[in-house]
Amino acid sequence: MSTKAQSRQKIRSTYRCSECGWETGKWVGRCGECQAWGSVAEAGAPTMRATAGPVSTPAVPIGQVAITESVARSSGVPELDRVLGGGLVPGAAILLAGEPGVGKSTLLLEVAAQTARTRQRTLYVTGEESAAQVRLRADRTGGVHDELFLAAETDLGAVLTHIEDVRPSLLVVDSVQAIGASGIDGVPGGVTQVKEVAAALIRVAKTRNITTMIVGHVTKDGSIAGPRVLEHLVDVVLHFEGDRNSRFRMVRAMKNRYGPVDEVGCFDLSSEGILAVTDPTGLFVEHHTQDVSGTCVAVTMEGRRPLLAEVQALLTPSPLERPRRTVSGVESSRVDMALAVLQRHARLRIAGSDVFVATVGGAKLHDPAADLAVAVAVASSHLGVPPPRGAVAIGEIGLAGELRRVRDLPQRIAEAARQGFKVAVVPRDRAVGRERGIPTRRTVDGLRVVEVDDVFGALLTLELTPPA
């Protein structure tokens, strides 16, 4: 190509979203991935042709790969081990994300302290707090140990130097958005910076067999901040969830290369630190000293763990043309559906009432199996009749008023029996072919299980039907 032709050649520009890292060949006002406005800017990157280079280790048959170095060890926090699938795997990169103030730093400091107590050298790098602030929290939670090293750094090069000097078995970085890499365009926390910092930390973790736990920020809609590639680079993605008005916290696995992704861990966050809650059922059930109308206990599944949660409802005559529908802890759409089914198929005249439905202890019920408990609580409040003491209701409600079976029903029934409940109303197993309309009764570990076909049958079993 001539010099004149080269001068006329234009270098093709690349435009990148500063929020999620989405790239396009032309400028657009709105990101095609995260739908953010005004976040796409030019980010020209020269193209490079890949060539063959030296390898770190030769390829071997898969049967000859040693697995002894990748055996999980306990983190010292049983609930976290449950979520991780056994514990911390050497060389694994774990991303922990959550809202500000939910307790991410407290949890990781507890993991670092427990690891140090087993004589495993640990390096805790803080980029958002000073070393003195972390030390104060460690004194309060009992996390001071000689094998726990602390460094306050915001430069990637300095962090890598600390890793070379300390040679830890566990590395904690708080947070990836606070660490910057010199020589890379953008400010710390930007798409390019986060990708470079994460890639460097993960590269060190894999080459030196260091378990690396990285704290990540979240956006206002709850998703992990930074480029989507960050979640692909790491081995495990954990979400730390909790209500600011409650001490209860949950860790949920969204991605896990070493274990299940449908597992959750429960914790209690207080001024003394964070404690694992191995039996969280009591946090969501109110122990009434007398019969109370408008309440019912549901059995929901959080991952593979059954949890009992109490649903409360209050119905009052409404002076408004459009009665109020207020919910807390349950999905408003499923409550509206339960109200419509009760109105149509159970002959309950609740259209003119204000309806308030809430859960106890800040529980969040997204499981459709809680539909029947919501319906029972609403019917109980409307009629002013309390349900039988020691009763639980499990089942998904259909628009025709039928009850649909839910997953893991035997585990739910076993948990209710373990907690001392006396009767459980559940959907009928239609695969057995029993006669429709007649409740089927059986006993499981002292718990009387009544199988019914529809919502009206469930209310009839619990003696919550309106007068004829």
C-alpha positions in Angstrom: 0.0 0.0 0.0 1.4 3.4 -0.9 2.1 6.2 1.6 -0.8 8.3 0.1 -3.2 5.4 0.5 -2.0 4.8 4.1 -2.7 8.4 5.0 -6.2 8.1 3.7 -6.8 4.9 5.7 -8.9 5.5 8.8 -8.4 3.6 12.0 -11.6 2.1 13.0 -12.7 3.3 16.5 -14.3 1.3 19.2 -16.9 2.7 21.5 -17.3 1.3 25.0 -19.9 1.6 27.8 -18.4 2.9 31.0 -21.0 1.1 33.1 -20.9 -2.5 31.8 -18.1 -2.6 29.2 -20.3 -3.3 26.2 -18.5 -2.4 22.9 -19.8 -1.3 19.5 -18.3 -0.1 16.3 -20.2 3.2 16.2 -21.4 5.7 18.8 -24.9 5.3 20.3 -26.6 7.4 22.9 -27.8 4.4 24.9 -25.9 1.2 25.8 -27.3 -1.9 24.2 -26.4 -4.1 27.2 -27.3 -2.2 30.4 -29.5 0.5 28.7 -27.6 3.3 30.4 -27.9 6.7 28.7 -24.8 8.8 27.8 -22.3 6.1 29.0 -20.9 5.1 25.6 -17.6 6.9 24.7 -14.8 6.3 22.2 -12.1 3.9 23.4 -9.8 3.2 20.5 -7.7 0.1 21.1 -5.1 -1.0 18.6 -5.6 -4.5 17.2 -2.9 -7.0 17.7 -2.2 -10.3 15.9 -1.6 -13.2 18.2 1.5 -15.3 17.7 2.7 -18.5 19.3 4.7 -18.1 22.5 6.1 -20.1 25.4 3.8 -22.2 27.6 3.8 -22.2 31.4 3.3 -26.0 31.8 3.1 -28.7 29.1 -0.3 -30.3 28.3 -0.7 -33.7 29.9 -3.5 -36.3 29.9 -6.4 -35.3 32.2 -5.9 -38.5 34.2 -2.4 -37.4 35.2 -3.5 -34.0 36.6 -2.9 -33.9 40.4 -6.0 -32.9 42.4 -4.4 -33.0 45.9 -3.6 -29.2 45.7 -7.3 -28.4 44.9 -8.9 -30.0 47.9 -11.2 -27.6 49.8 -10.4 -26.6 53.3 -12.8 -25.1 55.8 -13.0 -21.3 56.0 -13.8 -21.5 59.7 -17.4 -20.2 59.0 -19.7 -23.2 58.6 -22.4 -21.4 56.8 -20.0 -20.0 54.2 -18.5 -23.5 53.7 -22.1 -24.7 53.0 -22.5 -22.1 50.2 -19.0 -22.7 48.8 -19.6 -26.5 48.6 -17.1 -27.5 51.2 -14.8 -24.6 51.9 -12.0 -22.6 50.3 -10.3 -24.2 47.3 -6.6 -23.2 46.8 -6.3 -21.0 43.7 -10.0 -20.2 43.6 -11.1 -16.6 42.9 -14.2 -15.7 44.9 -16.2 -12.5 44.2 -18.5 -11.3 47.1 -20.9 -8.5 46.2 -23.5 -6.7 48.3 -25.0 -3.4 49.2 -23.0 -0.9 51.3 -23.2 -1.7 55.0 -24.5 -5.2 54.6 -21.4 -6.7 56.3 -19.1 -7.8 53.5 -15.9 -6.6 55.2 -17.0 -8.0 58.5 -17.6 -11.4 57.0 -14.3 -11.5 55.1 -12.4 -10.3 58.2 -13.9 -13.2 60.1 -12.9 -15.6 57.4 -9.3 -14.2 57.4 -9.1 -14.5 61.2 -10.3 -18.0 61.2 -7.8 -19.0 58.5 -5.0 -17.3 60.4 -5.9 -19.4 63.5 -5.2 -22.5 61.6 -1.6 -21.2 61.0 -2.4 -20.4 57.3 -0.9 -17.0 56.5 -3.5 -14.5 55.4 -3.1 -11.1 53.7 -6.0 -8.6 54.0 -5.7 -5.7 51.6 -8.0 -2.8 52.3 -8.4 0.0 49.8 -11.5 1.7 51.3 -10.5 1.9 55.0 -7.3 2.7 56.8 -5.3 0.0 58.5 -6.3 1.5 61.9 -10.0 1.2 61.1 -9.7 -2.4 60.2 -7.7 -3.1 63.3 -10.4 -1.5 65.5 -13.0 -3.8 63.9 -10.7 -6.8 64.4 -10.3 -5.9 68.1 -14.1 -5.8 68.5 -14.7 -9.1 66.7 -11.7 -10.9 68.1 -9.9 -11.2 64.8 -6.3 -10.2 65.8 -3.7 -12.9 65.0 0.0 -13.0 64.2 -0.6 -14.9 60.9 -3.1 -12.2 59.7 -1.3 -9.5 57.8 -2.9 -6.2 57.0 -2.1 -3.7 54.2 -3.9 -0.5 53.2 -3.1 0.0 49.5 -4.9 1.4 46.4 -2.2 0.6 43.8 -2.2 -2.7 42.0 1.6 -2.8 41.8 1.9 -2.3 45.6 -0.6 -5.1 46.2 1.4 -7.5 44.0 4.5 -6.6 45.9 2.8 -7.4 49.2 1.8 -10.8 47.9 5.4 -11.5 46.9 6.6 -10.5 50.4 3.9 -12.2 52.5 3.2 -15.3 50.3 -0.2 -15.9 51.8 -2.5 -18.9 51.5 -5.6 -16.6 51.6 -5.8 -13.1 50.0 -8.7 -10.7 50.7 -9.0 -7.6 48.6 -11.5 -5.0 49.7 -12.5 -3.9 47.2 -11.7 -4.4 43.5 -13.2 -1.0 42.6 -10.8 0.8 45.0 -7.6 -0.7 43.5 -6.1 1.1 40.5 -3.5 0.0 38.0 -0.9 2.6 36.8 -0.5 2.9 33.1 -4.1 1.9 32.4 -6.6 4.4 31.1 -9.5 5.4 33.4 -10.0 6.0 37.1 -10.2 3.2 39.7 -13.6 1.6 39.5 -13.9 2.1 35.8 -14.5 -0.7 33.3 -10.9 -0.9 32.0 -9.4 -0.6 35.5 -11.6 -3.2 37.0 -10.8 -5.7 34.2 -7.1 -5.2 34.5 -7.0 -5.4 38.4 -9.2 -8.5 38.5 -7.3 -10.2 35.7 -4.0 -9.5 37.5 -5.3 -10.8 40.9 -6.8 -13.9 39.4 -3.5 -14.6 37.4 -1.6 -14.5 40.7 -4.1 -16.6 42.4 -3.9 -19.4 39.8 -0.1 -19.3 39.4 0.7 -19.3 43.2 -2.3 -21.4 44.3 -3.7 -18.6 46.5 -7.3 -18.5 47.5 -8.5 -15.0 46.6 -11.6 -13.3 47.9 -12.6 -10.1 46.2 -15.2 -7.6 47.4 -17.3 -6.1 44.6 -19.7 -3.1 44.6 -23.3 -3.3 43.4 -25.3 -0.8 41.4 -28.6 0.8 42.5 -30.6 -2.1 41.0 -28.6 -4.7 42.9 -26.4 -6.1 40.1 -22.6 -6.3 40.4 -20.9 -3.0 39.3 -18.3 -3.1 36.6 -17.9 -5.1 33.4 -19.9 -8.3 33.0 -16.6 -10.1 32.2 -15.7 -9.8 35.9 -18.3 -12.4 36.8 -16.9 -14.7 34.1 -13.3 -14.4 35.3 -13.9 -15.5 38.8 -14.7 -19.1 39.9 -17.4 -18.2 42.5 -19.9 -15.3 42.7 -21.6 -14.7 46.0 -24.3 -12.2 46.9 -24.5 -10.9 50.4 -28.1 -9.9 51.1 -29.9 -8.4 54.1 -32.3 -5.8 55.4 -30.8 -2.8 57.1 -33.4 -3.0 59.8 -32.6 -6.6 60.6 -29.6 -8.4 61.9 -30.3 -11.4 59.6 -28.0 -11.8 56.6 -27.9 -14.3 53.8 -25.1 -15.3 51.4 -26.4 -16.8 48.1 -24.2 -18.5 45.5 -24.9 -17.2 42.0 -22.0 -19.0 40.3 -19.9 -21.8 41.8 -17.4 -24.0 39.9 -16.8 -26.1 43.0 -20.3 -26.7 44.3 -24.1 -26.1 44.0 -25.5 -22.7 43.0 -28.8 -23.3 44.8 -27.4 -23.0 48.4 -27.6 -20.2 50.9 -25.9 -19.4 54.2 -27.5 -17.6 57.1 -25.7 -15.1 59.4 -26.4 -12.9 62.4 -24.7 -9.5 62.2 -24.2 -7.6 65.4 -21.7 -5.2 67.1 -19.6 -8.2 68.2 -19.2 -9.5 64.7 -20.9 -11.9 62.4 -22.1 -15.4 63.6 -23.4 -18.3 61.5 -27.0 -19.2 62.1 -27.3 -22.9 61.5 -31.1 -23.0 62.3 -32.7 -19.8 61.2 -36.3 -20.9 61.3 -37.0 -19.3 64.7 -36.2 -15.9 63.3 -39.2 -15.8 61.0 -41.9 -17.4 63.2 -43.7 -15.6 66.0 -44.5 -17.7 69.1 -48.0 -16.6 70.1 -49.2 -17.3 73.6 -52.8 -17.5 72.4 -54.7 -18.1 69.2 -54.5 -15.1 66.8 -56.4 -14.7 63.6 -54.8 -13.5 60.4 -51.6 -15.7 60.7 -50.3 -18.8 59.0 -46.9 -20.5 58.7 -45.4 -21.3 55.3 -42.5 -23.6 54.5 -40.3 -22.0 51.8 -37.1 -23.3 50.3 -33.9 -21.2 50.3 -31.6 -23.1 48.0 -31.8 -26.6 49.4 -32.7 -25.5 52.9 -36.4 -25.5 54.1 -37.3 -22.5 56.2 -40.4 -21.8 58.1 -41.8 -18.2 57.8 -45.0 -16.7 59.3 -47.3 -14.7 57.1 -49.6 -12.2 58.7 -52.6 -10.5 57.2 -55.0 -7.7 58.3 -58.2 -6.9 56.6 -60.3 -3.8 57.5 -63.4 -2.2 55.9 -62.1 0.4 53.5 -63.6 4.0 53.3 -61.9 4.5 49.9 -63.3 3.9 46.5 -60.2 1.8 45.7 -59.2 -0.2 48.7 -55.5 -0.3 49.6 -53.3 -3.3 49.0 -50.1 -3.1 51.1 -47.5 -5.9 51.2 -44.1 -6.4 52.8 -41.9 -9.4 52.3 -44.1 -11.1 49.7 -44.7 -10.4 46.0 -47.7 -8.0 45.5 -48.7 -9.8 42.3 -49.1 -13.2 44.0 -51.1 -11.5 46.9 -53.4 -10.0 44.3 -53.9 -13.4 42.7 -54.6 -15.0 46.0 -57.2 -12.3 46.8 -58.9 -12.9 43.4 -59.0 -16.7 43.9 -60.5 -16.3 47.4 -63.1 -13.9 46.1 -64.1 -16.1 43.2 -63.6 -19.7 44.4 -63.9 -19.5 48.2 -66.9 -17.1 48.4 -65.0 -14.5 50.6 -66.3 -11.0 50.0 -63.1 -9.1 50.4 -63.2 -6.7 47.5 -64.2 -3.7 49.7 -61.5 -4.3 52.4 -58.1 -2.8 52.8 -55.6 -5.7 52.8 -52.2 -5.6 54.6 -49.9 -8.7 54.2 -46.5 -8.9 55.8 -43.9 -11.5 57.0 -42.3 -11.8 60.4 -38.6 -11.0 60.9 -38.0 -9.4 57.5 -38.3 -12.7 55.6 -38.5 -12.4 51.8 -40.8 -15.0 50.3 -40.4 -15.5 46.5 -41.4 -19.2 46.6 -44.8 -19.9 45.0 -45.3 -22.5 47.8 -46.2 -19.6 50.1 -49.4 -18.8 48.1 -51.6 -21.1 50.3 -50.2 -19.6 53.5 -51.1 -16.1 52.2 -54.6 -17.2 51.4 -55.1 -18.8 54.7 -53.9 -15.8 56.6 -56.2 -13.5 54.6 -59.2 -15.8 55.1 -58.5 -16.0 58.8 -58.3 -12.3 59.2 -61.5 -11.7 57.1 -63.5 -14.2 59.1 -61.9 -13.3 62.5 -61.2 -17.0 63.1 -57.7 -18.2 64.0 -56.4 -21.3 62.2 -55.6 -24.3 64.3 -52.5 -23.9 66.4 -49.5 -25.8 65.0 -50.7 -25.7 61.4 -48.6 -25.0 58.3 -49.9 -24.5 54.7 -47.8 -25.4 51.7 -48.9 -25.1 48.0 -49.0 -23.0 44.9 -52.4 -21.5 43.9 -53.7 -21.7 40.4 -56.2 -19.2 38.9 -58.9 -21.9 38.9 -58.5 -22.3 42.6 -56.6 -25.6 42.4 -53.5 -26.3 44.5 -50.3 -27.3 42.6 -47.6 -29.4 44.1 -44.3 -27.8 44.8 -40.7 -29.1 44.7 -39.1 -30.7 47.7 -42.4 -31.3 49.5 -41.0 -34.2 51.6 -38.2 -32.0 52.9 -40.7 -29.2 53.8 -42.9 -31.6 55.6 -39.9 -33.1 57.5 -38.8 -29.6 58.6 -42.3 -28.7 59.9 -42.4 -32.0 61.8 -39.0 -31.3 63.3 -40.2 -27.9 64.5 -43.1 -29.4 66.3 -46.0 -28.5 64.1 -49.1 -30.8 64.3 -50.9 -30.5 60.9 -49.8 -29.6 57.4 -52.2 -28.8 54.5 -50.6 -29.7 51.2 -51.7 -30.2 47.6 -52.8 -33.7 46.6 -50.5 -35.9 44.6 -52.6 -36.4 41.5 -50.2 -39.0 40.1 -51.4 -41.4 42.7 -54.9 -41.3 41.3 -56.9 -40.9 44.5 -60.6 -39.8 44.4 -61.0 -36.1 44.0 -62.8 -34.0 46.6 -62.0 -36.2 49.6 -59.0 -35.1 51.7 -56.3 -37.7 52.2 -54.7 -37.9 55.6 -51.4 -39.5 56.7 -48.9 -39.0 59.5 -45.2 -38.2 59.1 -43.1 -38.1 62.3 -46.1 -37.0 64.4 -47.2 -34.5 61.8 -50.7 -35.0 60.3 -50.5 -34.3 56.6 -53.8 -33.5 54.9 -53.8 -33.5 51.1 -56.5 -31.4 49.4 -57.4 -30.4 45.8 -58.1 -26.7 46.0 -58.1 -23.6 48.1 -61.6 -24.2 49.3 -60.7 -27.6 50.5 -57.7 -26.2 52.4 -59.9 -23.6 54.2 -62.5 -26.3 54.9 -59.8 -28.5 56.5 -58.7 -25.6 58.7 -62.3 -24.6 59.5 -62.0 -21.2 57.8 -65.1 -21.3 55.5 -67.7 -18.5 55.5 -71.1 -19.2 56.9 -73.6 -20.6 54.4 
